[in-house]
Amino acid sequence: MKRSSVRTSAASLSTVVVAVTAVILSATPAFAATWTTVATPNATSNPNRFNGVAALSSASAWAVGSADYATAPFVRPLAARWNGSTWSLVATPAVGDDATLVAVDGNTTTNVWAVGSTQSSTSSPLTERWNGSTWTVVPSPKPAGAINANLNGVKTLSGTEAWAVGDALVSGASPASRTLIMRWDGSSWTIVPSPSPDPWRNLLVAVDATATNDVWAVGNIGDDGYGGTSAGAVLRWNGSAWSRITVPGADATFSTIHYADVVAVSSNDVWVVGSAFHRQLFREVPYVLHYNGQGWQHGTITNAPSGRFNGVTALSATKVYAVGGSFDGDTLVARWDGTSWARESTPSPSGYHSLAGASATGTGIVWGVGTQTGSSGTARTLSIRTTNG
């Protein structure tokens, strides 16, 4: 879940927008939230990681990820539940193969989806649903001819409406790597056609929505020559079809842009975060992209550290939070106050620590989850929270 449950109704939709490039600067924050580390459980003494979080209320939240085991399957899904005072592990179904959960979202405490992938000789989509008492694996399709398929993001609108996004590698096809979008209709998941604009590589990493006819998905495309992608891509669902949206790309300041997450505060207020190579600073920096209903702006925060944003969430249009990590090992949280971005002070656990996802609920609660590595050198789950966001 990317934002508070308070929503703005969708305005009329348009798939044609004007791209406007302008750096979004930050200033000394007029307000700063108070962040604290909240103890989290681990399933084993081996590496454990949180990849995503969904805050449903002050007394209900979910974090998902993976835990490493000494016996097969060596990587298993990890789910933890917040009850208002503590995090505790909740059992997930055995799937037989290595598996991980990447994202989680719910619209009520009895309707929560988590997605990821299973891995044997090839990878396949994994969708699990919480009904208020147990997690259940729900069958999800693998595209015809796909060697590998993965789900990276999920958005739950109701019991009969949810979206999951990811990628599929299809043998003998062009492009081989394609975007993958699935829709839940209350009884089953079905694949919905989606653009794959690059002739080589296409993948989706996150999805959010303001209404059933206003859904946003972001991902990455192209080939940077080093085994990675080279540009970001934004897709939008208008109630009947997915289309690609024109957004600012590489320019005199930024290149090799990567998207990691999206939050749609309203149909004319959408934020995308990730990272980009800054040509003047000659390093990778956190990156933000904003749609205001008329056009797009992109940029980074002033004095940006070398690092990246991995998640974004919002309490309102003037309370947007981006989370990630700097390459010196610190968590990274920045806040948009309606005018500018500013980096916030966050706890600094020992060792390396980074936030992978964020979620907000109510009037001031914001969670960030990820991984920390202390003196032992073993990855452990991490969560931080503010109640005055």
N, C-alpha and C positions, 0 to 999 in steps of 0.2 A: 504494500500500500504506500503510495507516494505522498499523500497529503491528508489533511483533515477531512472528515466525512461531510463537512459543509461544502456544498457544490453550487456552482453557478450554471444556470441553464445555458445550453448551447445556442449561439446565435446562428444566423444563416451561414452556410459553409461555402467556401470557395477553394478550389484547388490551384488557383493561379495567384501567386503573391509576388510582390516586388522585393528583391533582395537589396538590403541596405547594409553596407558594412561600416561599422563604427566600433571602436574599442570601448568597452564598458569599464569604466574606472571605478576604483573604490576610494573611500575616504576614511578618516578616523571615525569609528563607529559611534553613533549617537546612543546606541543601546547595545549591550552585549549580554547574551544569555550566560547562565552559570551551568557549566557542564561538569558532571561527575561520572566516575567509572562505576558501573554496576556489575557485581560479581556474576559470572556465567559458568555453567557446568561444562564438563568435557566427558565424552563417553569412554575414552581410553587414555593411556599415558603416551600414546603416539600422537602425531599431529591431528588437531581438530580445527575446523574453520567455520566461521559464519559467512555466508554469501549474501543473504538478503533478510529483510525484516518487514513485518507488517504490524502496525499499531492500530488496534481496533478501538481501544478506549484506555483510560488510565489504569484499568485493572485487567487488560487483556492485550497481549501482543504475542507474535510468533517470530522466531528467528530460525533460519534453516541453513544447512551447509553440508559438511561431510566430516567423517572421522575415519582415521586409518586404523586397521586391525592387523594383528600378526598372523591371522589365518584367513583363508578365502571365505567370502569375498573380502579383499583387502581394503577396499574403500566402500563405506556404507553411508546412506543418508543420515543426516543429523537434524533433529527438530527439537526446539526448546520453547517452552511456553512461560510467559510472564503473567502472574496472577495478581499483580498489584503490589507485591512485596519482594518476590524472588523469582528467578528463572529456574525451571526444572526441565529435565529431559523427558520427552514423550516418545514412546516406542513408535517406530515406523515399520511398515511391512517388509519382510525379507523379499528381495527380488531375485536372488540367485547369482547375480553378477555384480561386479563393481558398479557403484552408482553414487551419484551426488545430486543434491538439490541446490538449485542456483537462485531461485526467486520464489516469493510467497506473497499472496494477497488475498484478502477476504472482505466481504461486505457486511457480514454478521459473524458472531462467534460460533455459529453452526454451519457456516459456509465459507470455507477457506481452501484455496488451491495452492499447491506447491508444485513446481516443475523443475526438470533437470534432464538427466540422461542416464542410461545404463550402458555399461561398456563390457563387451566380451571380445570377440575378434573384431566386431564393429560396434558402433554406438547407435542407440535407439532412443526415441523420446520417452520421458517418464513424467506422468502426471499423477499426483496424489491429492485426495480430497479429505478434509476434516469435517465431520458431521456434528461435532459437538462432544463426541466421546471417543472416536477412533479415527486413525488415518487409514485410508483404503486406496490401493492402486486402481486407477481407472484406465482402461485401455485407451491408447491414443495411436493414431495411424502413422505409419512411416511411408513417405512418398514412394511411389512405384519406381523401382530401379535405384533407389537410394542405397549407397553403401553405408554412409553414416548420417545420422540425423540427431540434432540436439535442440533442446528448448532452453532459452536463456531469460525469458521474461514472461510475466503473467499479470493480467488485470481481471478482477472479478467485479462485475456490475450487478449481478443478481443470481438467483438460483438457476436461472435459465439463460444467462448471458455471461460468458467469460471469453477472454482472448489469451492465446499463448503464442509466443514468437521465438524463432531461432533460425536454424540453417540446416541445409541438407546437401550432401555430396552425392551427385547422381552419376553413375558410371556411363561413359560414352556419350554424355550430353554436353551441350554448350549453351550457357555456361555450366560447368560442372558443379560449382558451388552456388547454391541458390538460396534466396530468402524462403523461410518457412513460417506460415501463419496458420493457426488452428482456431476454430471457434466452437465453444460449448453451447449447445442449444437446450440443455436441461436433461438430455438423455445420452448424448454421445459427442465426441470431438470429431470435427470434419476439417479437412484442409481447404482453405480459401485461397484462390489464386492471388498472387502478389507480385509486384514488379521485382525483377532482378536486373538492375540497370547496367551492371558491369559485365563485360564479356568473359571475365575470369572468376572473380570472387565476390560473393554477396552473402552477408549474414546480418541478422537482426539480434539486438541485445536487450531491448527493453520496450515496454508498451504501457500506455496510459490512456485514459478516456474521460471525457466530461459527460457523455451521453452515448446511447446506442448508435447514433449516427455521427459521432465525432470521436474517433479513435486515432491515436498517434503511435507510430512505431518508429524506432530509430535503430540504426546499425552502421555497418562499415563495409566498404566496397573497395575494389581495386587491388593492386599489387605494388608494395613498396620496394620490391626487389630483394627483401631480406626475410621473406616468409610471412610478412604481415600485410595488412591492408593500408591503403594510402589516403582514403577520404571517407567522410561520413555521408550518410543518406537518411532522409526523413520521408516516411510514408504516412498517408492519411486516409482513413476510411470515412466515407460520406453517407454510409447507410446502405450502399449497394455495391461499391467497388473500392479497391485500394489504388491509390495513385501516388507517384513520386512528387514531392514538393521541392521547388527550387529554393536553395538556401546558399548563403555565402560559403565559398570554398577557399582554396589556397589563394593567397594574395601576397603583397609585399611584406606582410608581417608574419603570417602563419602558413605553415605547410604541414603535410602528413597529419591531418586532423582525424582524431578518433573519437567517436561518441560512446558513452557508457550508460546513460540513463536519460529519462524524460519525465517531466511532470507537466500535466495540463491543468493549470489553475482554473481556466475557463477556455472557451473556444477561441478567444482572442488574447490569451495570455499563456504562452507555452515556453518552458525552459528545457534546454538540452545541455548536458554537461559531458565533459570528457577531458581530452588533452590534445595538445598540438605542439609542433616544433616552432619555437619563436626565432625567426631569422636574425633579429638584432641581438637577442640575448644568447643565441646559439645553444639553446637547450629546450627540453620538453617542459611545458608549463600547463597548469590547469586551464581549462577552456570552457567558456560559456557561450551559448547561443540563445537568443530570445526572439520570440514572435509576439508582436503587440496588436495583431489584427490587421495591420497595414503593411508591415515589412519586417525584416530581420536585422538584428544587430549581433555582432560577435566580437569576442575579445577575451581578456583575462583580468585577474585582479592585480592591482598595483603592487609592485614589489613581489610578484608571484614567485614562490619557491620552485625549484625543479621538482616536478611531481605531477599528479593528475587527480581529477575528480572522478569518482566511481559511482556516486549516487546523488540524487536530488529529491527533495520533498518540499512541501509548502503547507503552512498553516493558513495563509491568505496571500493576496497579491503583494502585500508589503512585508511578508515574512516567509522568504524562500531560503532554504538551507541546502548547500552543496557540501558533500563530504568526500574524502579520499585520503591520500597520503603523499607526503613529500619524500623525495629520494634519500633524504638524510635519516629517515626512519620515524618521523613524527606523523601523528594523525593530522588531518587537514580539514577544517570546517570553516566555511565562509557563509555570510548572511547578506541577503538582499533586503533592503529596508524600503524599497519602492523608488529609491533614487540612485543608490550605489551599492557596490559589494564591499564588504570588509571582512578580513580574516578574524576569527574568534579564538580566544584562548581556550585550549582543551587540556585535559589531563595528559600526562606524559608517563605512561608505564615504562618500566625498564625494557631495554632492547628495542627491537623493530616493531612498529605497530602501524596498521593501516585500516581504514574503514572501507567496506565494500558496498554498503547500502544504507539507506536512511528511510525513515517513515515518521509521519506526524499525525497527531490526533488531538481533538479538543481545541482549547484556546492557547495552549502553550507547551504541550509535551512533544518532544522530538527525540527520536532514537537514532543512533548510529551504531552499526555492528560491523565486525570484521575479524581481524586476526592480530595477535601479538606474539612476539617471540622474545622470551626473557633470557636469563643467563644459561638456561638448559639448552637453548637453541631449538627447542621443539615448539611448533606452532600451537597456540591455544586460542580458544574463542575469546572475543572481546566485545563489550558493549559499553557505550556511553549514553548519557541522557541529560536533557534539560527539562525542567518543568516550568520555566519562565521564558520560553521562546517567544 
